[in-house]
Amino acid sequence: MRQFAQRLGVFIPETAVDLERPGRRGCPRPCSSPLRHTPSLRLQRYPTGVRTLVIKRQLNAAEIADVGELVSTAERADGHRPLSDHLWLDLAQGGRHGFAGLLAWEPDHDHAVGYAQISRGNDSWALELVVHPHHRYEMAAIGPELLTAALDLVAHEGGGHVHWWVFEPTNAHVQLAASVGLHPGRRLLQMRRPLPLDVTADTPTRAFLPGADEEAWLHVNNRAFAEHPEQGGWDLATLRSREQEPWFDPEGFRLYEEGDRLAAFCWTKVHHDQVPPLGEIYVIAVDPDFHGKGLGRALTVAGLEYLAAQGVTVGMLFVDAENPAAVSMYRKLGFQIHRTDRAFVGDIAPVTA
């Protein structure tokens, strides 16, 4: 950590603060919270070059467009979007409580060279970052600067558990994470299979009805994902934000009921920007009261059957590697691992005055 801090200086108008003299993770003691009180910070890399890091609690339309262009450029280069849906929606909506975006700029470039984002979730912080493909030769400098500054913000916001998600991490990511006190955590498998299936759905489902099914769905979702850092703890505003997305299709949001209760659901999403389009099992869950009835497999089949009916030829889903029962079920349905993502995690102590 110190080897990176020695190359950085934080400049607040008419004030220079040495990052080697703070209380915690390079945060200057006089500043109670840069996330709330500092509109921008300038990080200077010694001995050469100046990089400006702008930290924003909320982003305006132009800044959102700048980040969107960076994300799209990285997606074209890497084949996947570098921000998860949760963080992307926080960004696209301009920011909410617990959000901060960090844009890195360099002289003589009209585009952001890097971006990091923190978003507060259920009892933890999500952190993701992306470096412009044309500037990845500077990854050894830009990456640590963004990651260090993001963790500084978490510390000033009271600290807490952080998970930094990395798509297909390399040894460089492992070393960078270790340098700031993060260690390997959850592994997330992306699994795929061709469509259509050779089996048919035998469990009746119906489409989600916007304006009618939200409360019942939230009840089941939050029970099923009570311990999940991203999917649990949703409220109506979170669900409504997904309903407003252009990809949202209530017909692809399949619900299964027993009596007057929602027992399980399979929410699908089509990625039309992929070639060929990908049909994703976006969220699938069974209410804990209905476990042991085979509904997980049945709703997966129902979701994939719907996707195939839309002409989608590749099905995709994400599953925790540490959930062997689910991984085994998906393998039996013909899914194979396409890539592995990893969270690097750690507990960040709060800055005290």
C-alpha positions as CSV (number, residue, x, y, z in Angstrom):
1,M,0.0,0.0,0.0
2,R,2.7,2.4,1.0
3,Q,4.6,1.9,-2.3
4,F,1.6,3.3,-4.2
5,A,1.0,6.1,-1.7
6,Q,4.5,7.4,-2.1
7,R,3.8,8.1,-5.8
8,L,0.6,10.1,-5.1
9,G,-0.2,13.5,-3.8
10,V,-3.7,14.8,-3.1
11,F,-4.3,18.5,-4.0
12,I,-7.2,20.4,-2.5
13,P,-7.4,24.1,-3.6
14,E,-4.5,25.9,-1.9
15,T,-3.8,22.9,0.2
16,A,-1.4,20.0,-0.4
17,V,-1.7,16.9,1.8
18,D,1.0,14.3,2.1
19,L,-0.6,10.8,1.8
20,E,2.1,9.4,4.0
21,R,0.7,11.3,7.1
22,P,-2.9,10.3,7.3
23,G,-4.7,8.2,9.8
24,R,-6.1,5.4,7.6
25,R,-5.4,4.4,4.0
26,G,-4.0,7.8,3.0
27,C,-7.0,9.9,4.0
28,P,-6.1,13.3,5.4
29,R,-7.2,13.8,9.0
30,P,-8.7,17.3,8.5
31,C,-11.2,16.0,5.9
32,S,-14.2,14.3,7.6
33,S,-15.4,12.9,4.3
34,P,-14.1,13.7,0.8
35,L,-17.2,11.9,-0.6
36,R,-19.4,14.6,0.8
37,H,-17.2,17.6,1.0
38,T,-14.5,17.4,-1.7
39,P,-15.8,17.9,-5.3
40,S,-12.6,16.8,-6.9
41,L,-9.1,15.5,-6.0
42,R,-6.0,15.8,-8.2
43,L,-3.6,12.9,-7.9
44,Q,-0.1,13.6,-9.2
45,R,2.2,10.8,-10.1
46,Y,5.9,11.4,-9.4
47,P,8.3,11.9,-11.0
48,T,6.5,12.4,-14.4
49,G,3.0,13.0,-15.6
50,V,-0.1,14.4,-14.1
51,R,-3.3,12.5,-13.7
52,T,-6.5,14.2,-12.4
53,L,-8.9,12.1,-10.4
54,V,-12.4,13.6,-10.1
55,I,-14.6,12.1,-7.4
56,K,-18.3,12.6,-7.7
57,R,-21.2,11.8,-5.4
58,Q,-23.6,12.4,-8.3
59,L,-22.8,12.6,-12.0
60,N,-24.4,14.9,-14.6
61,A,-25.4,13.8,-18.0
62,A,-22.1,14.7,-19.7
63,E,-20.1,12.7,-17.0
64,I,-22.4,9.7,-17.4
65,A,-21.9,9.8,-21.1
66,D,-18.1,9.9,-20.6
67,V,-18.2,6.9,-18.4
68,G,-20.6,5.2,-20.7
69,E,-18.2,5.7,-23.6
70,L,-15.4,4.2,-21.6
71,V,-17.5,1.2,-20.5
72,S,-18.6,0.6,-24.2
73,T,-15.0,0.9,-25.4
74,A,-13.8,-1.7,-22.8
75,E,-16.8,-3.9,-23.6
76,R,-15.9,-4.0,-27.3
77,A,-12.3,-4.8,-26.4
78,D,-13.0,-7.4,-23.8
79,G,-16.3,-9.0,-24.9
80,H,-18.1,-8.2,-21.6
81,R,-19.4,-5.1,-19.8
82,P,-17.0,-4.1,-17.1
83,L,-19.7,-2.9,-14.7
84,S,-22.4,-5.2,-13.2
85,D,-26.0,-4.3,-13.6
86,H,-26.2,-3.0,-10.0
87,L,-23.4,-0.6,-10.4
88,W,-24.4,0.4,-14.0
89,L,-27.9,1.4,-12.9
90,D,-26.5,3.4,-10.0
91,L,-24.3,5.2,-12.6
92,A,-27.0,5.6,-15.2
93,Q,-29.4,7.1,-12.7
94,G,-26.8,9.7,-11.6
95,G,-25.9,8.2,-8.3
96,R,-27.8,7.5,-5.0
97,H,-27.0,7.3,-1.3
98,G,-23.8,5.3,-1.0
99,F,-22.6,6.0,-4.5
100,A,-19.3,7.5,-5.7
101,G,-17.7,7.6,-9.1
102,L,-14.0,8.3,-9.7
103,L,-13.0,9.4,-13.2
104,A,-9.3,9.5,-14.1
105,W,-8.2,12.0,-16.7
106,E,-4.8,12.8,-18.3
107,P,-3.7,15.9,-20.2
108,D,-4.2,15.8,-24.0
109,H,-6.8,13.1,-23.9
110,D,-10.5,13.9,-24.5
111,H,-11.7,10.7,-22.8
112,A,-11.5,9.3,-19.3
113,V,-8.5,6.9,-19.0
114,G,-10.1,5.0,-16.0
115,Y,-13.1,4.8,-13.8
116,A,-13.9,3.2,-10.5
117,Q,-17.2,3.1,-8.6
118,I,-18.3,2.2,-5.2
119,S,-21.9,1.4,-4.3
120,R,-23.2,0.6,-0.9
121,G,-25.1,-2.7,-0.8
122,N,-26.5,-4.9,2.0
123,D,-24.0,-4.6,4.8
124,S,-21.1,-4.3,2.3
125,W,-19.6,-2.1,-0.5
126,A,-19.4,-3.2,-4.1
127,L,-16.3,-1.8,-6.0
128,E,-15.5,-2.2,-9.7
129,L,-13.1,-0.4,-11.9
130,V,-12.1,-0.2,-15.6
131,V,-9.1,1.2,-17.4
132,H,-9.4,2.4,-21.0
133,P,-8.0,-0.3,-23.4
134,H,-5.7,2.3,-25.0
135,H,-4.1,3.1,-21.6
136,R,-3.7,-0.4,-20.2
137,Y,0.1,-0.1,-20.6
138,E,-0.4,2.3,-17.6
139,M,-2.5,-0.2,-15.7
140,A,0.3,-0.6,-13.0
141,A,-0.2,3.1,-12.2
142,I,-3.9,3.8,-13.0
143,G,-5.2,0.7,-11.3
144,P,-3.6,1.2,-7.9
145,E,-4.5,4.9,-7.9
146,L,-8.2,4.2,-8.6
147,L,-8.4,1.3,-6.2
148,T,-6.6,3.1,-3.4
149,A,-8.7,6.2,-3.8
150,A,-11.9,4.1,-3.8
151,L,-10.9,2.4,-0.6
152,D,-10.1,5.8,1.0
153,L,-13.7,6.8,0.3
154,V,-15.1,3.7,1.9
155,A,-12.9,4.4,5.0
156,H,-14.2,8.0,5.2
157,E,-17.8,6.7,4.8
158,G,-17.5,4.6,7.9
159,G,-15.6,1.6,6.5
160,G,-17.1,-1.8,6.1
161,H,-16.8,-5.0,4.1
162,V,-15.7,-4.4,0.5
163,H,-15.9,-6.8,-2.5
164,W,-14.1,-5.8,-5.7
165,W,-15.3,-7.9,-8.6
166,V,-12.9,-8.8,-11.3
167,F,-13.8,-10.5,-14.6
168,E,-11.4,-13.4,-15.2
169,P,-8.7,-12.1,-12.8
170,T,-5.0,-12.5,-13.6
171,N,-2.0,-12.6,-11.3
172,A,-1.7,-8.9,-11.7
173,H,-5.2,-8.5,-10.1
174,V,-4.3,-10.8,-7.3
175,Q,-1.1,-8.8,-6.5
176,L,-2.9,-5.5,-6.8
177,A,-5.6,-6.7,-4.4
178,A,-3.1,-8.0,-1.9
179,S,-1.2,-4.7,-2.0
180,V,-4.3,-2.9,-0.6
181,G,-5.3,-5.6,1.9
182,L,-7.9,-7.5,-0.1
183,H,-7.9,-11.3,-0.5
184,P,-9.7,-13.7,-2.8
185,G,-13.3,-14.3,-2.0
186,R,-16.3,-15.5,-3.9
187,R,-16.0,-17.1,-7.3
188,L,-18.8,-16.6,-9.8
189,L,-19.1,-18.9,-12.8
190,Q,-20.7,-17.8,-16.0
191,M,-22.2,-21.0,-17.6
192,R,-23.6,-21.3,-21.1
193,R,-25.4,-23.9,-23.2
194,P,-27.0,-24.0,-26.7
195,L,-30.7,-23.5,-27.1
196,P,-33.3,-25.0,-27.4
197,L,-33.3,-27.6,-24.7
198,D,-34.1,-31.2,-25.4
199,V,-36.6,-31.2,-22.6
200,T,-39.8,-29.2,-22.2
201,A,-41.3,-27.3,-19.2
202,D,-43.9,-29.2,-17.3
203,T,-44.5,-26.6,-14.6
204,P,-47.1,-23.9,-15.4
205,T,-45.8,-20.3,-15.1
206,R,-47.2,-16.9,-16.0
207,A,-45.8,-13.6,-16.9
208,F,-45.0,-10.9,-14.3
209,L,-47.6,-8.2,-14.1
210,P,-46.1,-4.7,-13.5
211,G,-48.1,-2.8,-11.0
212,A,-49.5,-5.9,-9.4
213,D,-46.8,-8.4,-8.6
214,E,-44.0,-6.3,-7.1
215,E,-44.8,-6.8,-3.4
216,A,-45.2,-10.5,-3.7
217,W,-42.0,-10.8,-5.8
218,L,-40.0,-8.7,-3.4
219,H,-41.1,-10.8,-0.5
220,V,-39.9,-14.0,-2.1
221,N,-36.7,-12.5,-3.5
222,N,-35.6,-11.1,-0.2
223,R,-36.4,-14.3,1.7
224,A,-34.5,-16.4,-0.9
225,F,-31.5,-14.0,-0.9
226,A,-31.5,-12.9,2.7
227,E,-27.7,-13.4,3.0
228,H,-26.8,-12.3,-0.5
229,P,-24.7,-9.1,-0.8
230,E,-26.2,-7.9,-4.1
231,Q,-29.6,-9.6,-4.7
232,G,-31.0,-9.4,-1.2
233,G,-32.6,-6.5,0.5
234,W,-34.3,-5.1,-2.6
235,D,-37.0,-2.5,-2.2
236,L,-39.7,-1.3,-4.6
237,A,-37.4,1.5,-6.0
238,T,-34.7,-1.1,-6.9
239,L,-37.2,-3.3,-8.7
240,R,-38.8,-0.3,-10.5
241,S,-35.4,0.8,-11.8
242,R,-35.1,-2.6,-13.5
243,E,-38.6,-2.3,-14.9
244,Q,-37.6,0.9,-16.6
245,E,-34.6,-0.6,-18.4
246,P,-35.0,-1.1,-22.2
247,W,-34.3,-4.8,-21.9
248,F,-37.1,-5.4,-19.4
249,D,-39.7,-7.8,-20.7
250,P,-42.5,-8.9,-18.3
251,E,-43.3,-11.9,-20.5
252,G,-39.8,-13.2,-19.8
253,F,-40.3,-12.8,-16.1
254,R,-41.9,-16.1,-15.3
255,L,-43.8,-16.7,-12.0
256,Y,-44.9,-20.0,-10.4
257,E,-47.7,-20.0,-7.8
258,E,-49.1,-22.6,-5.4
259,G,-52.5,-21.6,-4.2
260,D,-52.4,-17.9,-3.5
261,R,-48.7,-17.7,-2.9
262,L,-45.8,-17.0,-5.2
263,A,-43.5,-20.0,-4.8
264,A,-40.7,-19.4,-7.3
265,F,-39.7,-17.3,-10.3
266,C,-37.3,-17.2,-13.2
267,W,-36.5,-13.7,-14.6
268,T,-34.8,-13.7,-18.0
269,K,-32.9,-11.0,-19.9
270,V,-31.9,-11.0,-23.6
271,H,-28.5,-9.3,-24.4
272,H,-29.2,-8.1,-27.9
273,D,-25.9,-6.3,-28.1
274,Q,-24.1,-9.7,-28.1
275,V,-23.5,-11.7,-31.3
276,P,-25.3,-14.0,-31.2
277,P,-27.7,-12.6,-28.7
278,L,-27.4,-14.2,-25.2
279,G,-30.4,-15.3,-23.2
280,E,-29.7,-14.9,-19.5
281,I,-31.3,-16.4,-16.5
282,Y,-31.0,-13.1,-14.8
283,V,-32.4,-14.1,-11.4
284,I,-34.0,-17.3,-10.3
285,A,-35.2,-18.2,-6.8
286,V,-37.5,-20.5,-4.8
287,D,-39.2,-19.3,-1.6
288,P,-37.6,-21.2,1.3
289,D,-41.0,-22.7,2.2
290,F,-41.1,-24.5,-1.2
291,H,-37.6,-26.0,-1.2
292,G,-37.2,-29.6,-2.0
293,K,-39.8,-29.8,-4.7
294,G,-37.5,-29.5,-7.8
295,L,-38.8,-26.0,-8.6
296,G,-35.3,-24.7,-9.2
297,R,-34.8,-27.0,-12.2
298,A,-38.4,-26.6,-13.4
299,L,-38.2,-22.8,-13.4
300,T,-34.8,-22.9,-15.2
301,V,-36.3,-25.0,-17.9
302,A,-39.3,-22.7,-18.2
303,G,-37.0,-19.7,-18.5
304,L,-34.8,-21.3,-21.1
305,E,-37.9,-22.4,-23.1
306,Y,-39.1,-18.9,-23.2
307,L,-35.7,-17.6,-24.4
308,A,-35.6,-20.2,-27.1
309,A,-39.1,-19.2,-28.3
310,Q,-37.7,-15.7,-28.8
311,G,-35.1,-17.1,-31.3
312,V,-32.2,-17.0,-28.8
313,T,-29.7,-19.8,-29.5
314,V,-27.4,-19.4,-26.5
315,G,-28.5,-19.6,-22.8
316,M,-26.4,-18.1,-20.0
317,L,-26.4,-17.7,-16.3
318,F,-24.2,-16.9,-13.3
319,V,-23.8,-19.1,-10.3
320,D,-21.6,-19.1,-7.2
321,A,-18.9,-21.7,-7.5
322,E,-19.4,-22.5,-3.8
323,N,-23.0,-23.7,-4.5
324,P,-22.2,-27.2,-5.7
325,A,-25.9,-28.3,-5.8
326,A,-26.8,-25.5,-8.2
327,V,-23.7,-26.1,-10.3
328,S,-24.4,-29.8,-10.6
329,M,-28.0,-29.1,-11.6
330,Y,-27.0,-26.7,-14.3
331,R,-24.4,-29.2,-15.6
332,K,-27.0,-31.9,-15.8
333,L,-29.0,-29.4,-18.0
334,G,-26.1,-29.1,-20.4
335,F,-24.4,-25.9,-19.1
336,Q,-20.7,-25.6,-19.2
337,I,-18.4,-23.0,-17.6
338,H,-17.6,-20.2,-20.0
339,R,-15.6,-17.9,-17.6
340,T,-14.9,-17.4,-13.9
341,D,-15.1,-14.1,-12.1
342,R,-13.8,-13.4,-8.6
343,A,-14.4,-11.0,-5.8
344,F,-11.5,-9.7,-3.8
345,V,-12.7,-8.9,-0.3
346,G,-11.6,-7.2,2.9
347,D,-12.8,-5.2,5.8
348,I,-11.9,-1.5,5.7
349,A,-11.6,0.3,9.0
350,P,-13.3,3.6,9.4
351,V,-11.3,6.9,9.6
352,T,-11.5,8.4,13.0
353,A,-11.0,12.1,13.7
